[in-house]
Amino acid sequence: MTDTAIEAVGLGRRYGRRRAKWALRECSFRLPVGRVCALVGPNGAGKTTLLAHAAGLLRPTEGTIRVLGTNPASARERIAFVAQEKPLIPQLSVADTLRMGRELNPARWQDELANRIVEEGNLDPHARVRNLSGGQRSRLALALAFGKRPELLLLDEPMADLDPLSRHQLMGLLMADAAEHGTTVLMSSHVLGELEHSCDYLLLVDGGRVRLGGETEDLISAHTLLTGPVGDLAPHTVVESRTTGRQLTALVRQDGPVGDTWQTLEPTLEELLLAHLRSPGAPPLLTPSADSLSLPLTEATV
């Protein structure tokens, strides 16, 4: 047994030879067991590459990654991965697809949950996968993943094809089941507002590196939104600042008290993420549980 679901140290992945491009570089973090973690970042940041490494589908160019206390290839029976492409077998029916999941995972398969996910989407059991809509294929792929009852669930934009109501209902069902069974979930998504209500952990990846990592509440509380007259923000660490006339608004990591001229607010998760995405030069921050080197809650090189 281990209390760590995923741990990466100096993880790097390079594509190509002549004009090699690093999708991940010096990527280090730790994800504890039992967390529901949002994996966010701009397009091309390395999120899909990171998920593929955790699933054991890619080998690192440099560095290491361990999953559930072992190498990812050895943990595949305990992992479920839903890729963006939802690679299902086109000629199989919905019922045949679920039957295949049951036969491939006889020791862990949960018929009740898999059937519930399919039935709530009104999927015809006799319909062929090739005739399903994008949202229906997403629902079937999630039914396969959750039916396997994995210890680690890796989701790459799992609900991008679903309408808002279906996404809300399915997210609630999946997160409740994950909490009940202690499943660790690592989920990439661009729907920032949705993540605030479903995830208790965060990894922000940009440029192939982890720039924010840790408990959502701790990361939010480590930042303050300041509004006041234009002036010097030292000694605070400024993530982002904007000036409108004589008014300045800044997201900072406080280093000591602020003066009476400043109004202070706690940022929302969406405000925190957007500020960091707009400011790629801001120093990274990992909480102790997310730091693979167990550094204190401070700015750290990752």
N, C-alpha and C positions, 0 to 999 in steps of 0.2 A: 504494500500500500504506500501511496505517496500523497502529500498534500499539494503537489504541483501538477497541474494539467499539461501546461506547455512551458518549456524554458528554452530560450534561444540565447546563445552567447556568440557575439561577433558574426552572426549569420549573414552570408552574402551569396547572391546568385547573379551570375553574369551570363548574358546571352550574346552569341556571335563571337567571331574571332578577330577579323580585321578591324571592324568598328564595334568593339565590344561595348555593351551597355549593361550597367548594373541595375537590376530591378530591386535588389536589396543590397545593402552595404552596411557593415558594422551594426547590424540590427540585434539588440539585446533587450530582453524583457522576461518577465515571469508572470504566468497566469495561474492563480491558485484554483484548486478544485472547487466545484460548486458554484462558480460565478457565471453570471450572464453578461457577457462582455461585448460591447459595441466596438467594431473595428471600422474606423472612419479615416477618410483622407481623400484627396483629389484623385481624379482619373490618372492612372499611370504611377500612383504612389508606391505600389508594391503589395497591395492588399491581397489580390488573387494569388500572387506568387507565394506570399506568406502562408495562405490557407493550403495551397497545394503542397508545400513543404510539410506542414503539420499533418496532412493526410497521407504522407508517404509517397506522393506522386512525383516529387522532384528531389534530387540530391543537391545539397549545398555546394557551391563553388568554394566557399570558405566558411569557417565557423561551424557551430553545431546547433542542433535542435533536438530536444527530447520531449516525448509525449507520454504522459501517464507513467513516468519513471523509466521509459525505455526508448529505443529508437522507433520512429513512426511506423516503419514497415512491420515491426513486431507487434504493434498495437492496433493493427487494422481491424481486427474483429471487434474491438471496443470503440471504434470510431465510425461515425456516419458523416458523409460529406455530400452536400448539395451544391453542385457547381452552377454557375450562371446559365450554362447551356442546357441544364436538366437532361443529361444524356440517358433517356429511356429508350427501350426497344420499340420502334414504330409499329411493327406488325402485331405486337401483343395487345390484348384487351386490358382494360383496367383490372378486371378480376384476375387475369393471368399474371399481370405485373405484381399484384399483391401476393399471389400464390408463389411466384418466384422468390419474393422477399422472404416468405415464410420458410421455403425449402432451403434457402441459402443461409438462414439464421435460425435453425431449429431450436437452439437452446435459449435464445433471448427474445424471440419474436412475440409481439403483443398484438394479436388480432383486433382487440377491442378498440385500441387507439387508432390504428391504421384505418380501420373501417369507418370510424367516426369522422376522421378528417376527410375521407372520400365522400361519405354520405352527406355531410354538411355542405359540400360543394355541389350536390345533386349530380354527381358523375354517374353516367350509365355504366354499370359493370361490364356490359358487352361492347362498349365503345372502344375502338382501336386508338392507341396512343397517337397515331399519325393524324387522326381526325379531331383531336382535342385542341382547344384554344391554348394560348400561352399560359393564361391563368390556371386553367385546368391541369396542364402538365406540371406547373409549379406545385399545385396542391397534391398531385399524385406523388411527385418526388419527395415532398415533405412527409407524406404518409409512409413512404418506404423508409425514410431516414428515422422517423420517430418510432415506427413499428419495430425497428431493429433494437430498440431500447439501448442506445449507445451510452457510454460513460462520457464521451466527448462528441459534441455535435458541432460541425463546421458548416456554416451557411454563407454562401457568397451571393449577396443580393437576392435572397430567397423569395421575396414577395414583390419584386419590381413589376411583375405582370398582373398583379391582382388589383382590383378596384379598391378604393379606400375602405369601404365597409367590410369587404371580405378580408382585407389585410388586417384591420383592427380586430375582427372576430378571431381569425386564425392565430394572430400574434398572442392574443389573450389565452387561447387554448394551449398553445405550445409552451408559453412561458410558465403557465400554471403547472403543466405536467413536468417541465424541467425542474421547477422548484420542489415539487412533491417527491421526485426521485433523485434529487441532487445531481442532475445532469449538468455538466459544464458546457456552456454554449459560447462560441465565438462567431459573431455574426457581422458581416460587412453590410453597410447600408448607407444610402445618401439621404434618407429621410430623417434629418436630425431631430426634429421635434418628436417623432415617434420613439426614438431611442431613449429619450429622457424618462419615459414612463415604463420602460420594459427592461432596461439594463442597469446593473449596479456596478459595472466595471467598464473601463474605457481604455482603448489603445488608439492613439492618433498617429498614423503613419504618413510621412511625407518625405519624398526624396529617398525612399528605401530605408528610412530610419524611424524609430519610435521617438516621437517628440513629446507626447503626453502619455502617461500610463498609470493606472491605479484605480482606487475606489472613486466612483463618480462624485460622491459627496465630499471626499477629501480634496479632490482636484478643484471643485467649485469653491470650497471654503478657503483654499490657498490663494484665491484671486479676489480682487475687489475692483468694482467699477467706481471711478472717481469722476466727479463733475465739479468744475469750479473755474476761477479765473485762470487765464493763461499764466503759467509760471513753471518753476523748476520742480520736477518730480523726484529728484534725488532725496533719499538713497534708495527709493523703491525700484524694483525691476519692472520696466515698462514693456508690456507685450505689444500694445497697440495704443496710439493716441491720435485723436482727431480734434481739429480746431475749427470752430464756427464763430466768426467774429471775435469777441473777447472771451468766449466760453471754450473750455477744453474738456473733452471726455476721454478718459484713459482706462484701459484694463491693466492693472498692475499686480505684482506680488509684493505685498507690503513688507517693508523692513523697518518696523517701528510704527509709532502712531502717525496719524495724518493731522494736518492743521485744521482749525475751525472753519477755514474758508472752503473746505471741500465737503461736498455731499457724497456719501458712500452708499453703495448698494451691492448686494451679492448678485453676481451674474447668473443668468440661466445657463443650462448646458449648451444650448444653441448659441448664445452670445459668446461663451467661452471658446467653443470650437471654431466659430466663424472668425473670431479675432486671431486665433492661432493660424488658421488657414490663410488669412490675409497677411500674416506677418511671419513668413518662413524663417526669418533670421532670429526669432525670439528663442531664448535659451530653453532647452528641453527640461521637463520635469517628470520624475517618476516617484511615486510613493514607495515606501519600503517594501510593500508586498509585491510590487511590480518590478522592482529592481533586481536583476539576476545576480548582482553583486551585493545586495542587501545594504545599500547605502541609505542614509537618513533622508527624510523628505526635504530635498534640496535640489538645486540645479545639478544635473549629472550628464556626462557625456555618454551616449548610448550607441 
